[in-house]
Amino acid sequence: MKVCINDLIHGSGERIAAAGIETSDDARALREPLLRHTPAIAAEVGELQRFLYRVFYRHDHLQALTEYAARVLGALFESLCARPEEMAPWYRAWADEVGRARSRAARRAGAPGPRGA
C-alpha cells in the first residue's frame, strides 16, 4: 500500500507541476485527470482493485452488513427529521440555517454536514 500511495502522490505532483495549474478553474479545464498512478504501477493497482472487489468488497457478509447499516442509519435519519428536537443543538441550528429540505438532500447524497459530520 505504501508503494501505491507514494506513487500516487509523486506521480500526481509531477503532473500538476507540468500542467502549470494555478487555479481550480485551470484544473477543471483539463481533459485528463491529474490525480492518478504512474503507468509503471497502474496495472498492478488495477489488479489489486479487481481482487479486492471480487474477494472483499462484494463478499456476501460485507454486503449484508452494509445493507443492514443503511437500513438502521436511514431509520435514524428519518426519525431525527421527524423529531428535530432530538437532534444535537448544533446540528439542528445548521438544518434550520440551510433549510431542512436541503439538509436532508445533502445527507442522502453523502455530503458532509456542519463540522464535517
SULJOZI-V383460 format. One record per backbone hydrogen bond with DSSP energy under -1.0 kcal/mol. NH is the residue of the N-H (numbers start at 1). CO is the residue of the C=O. Records with the same first field share a line. If there is no record, write none. Layout:
# SULJOZI-V383460
NH = CO  CO
This chain:
# SULJOZI-V383460
5 = 1
6 = 2
7 = 3
8 = 4
9 = 5
10 = 6
11 = 7
12 = 8
13 = 9
14 = 10
15 = 11
16 = 12
17 = 13
18 = 14
19 = 15
21 = 16
27 = 23
28 = 24
29 = 25
30 = 27
36 = 34
41 = 38
42 = 38
45 = 41
46 = 42
47 = 43
48 = 44
49 = 45
50 = 46
51 = 47
52 = 48
53 = 49
54 = 50
55 = 51
56 = 52
57 = 52
58 = 53
59 = 56
63 = 59
64 = 60
65 = 61
66 = 62
67 = 63
68 = 64
69 = 65
70 = 66
71 = 67
72 = 68
73 = 69
74 = 70
75 = 71
76 = 72
77 = 73
78 = 74
79 = 75
80 = 76
81 = 77
82 = 78
83 = 79
86 = 83
87 = 84
92 = 88
93 = 89
94 = 90
95 = 91
96 = 92
97 = 93
98 = 94
99 = 95
103 = 99
104 = 100
105 = 101
106 = 102
107 = 103
108 = 104
109 = 105
110 = 107
111 = 106
116 = 113
117 = 114
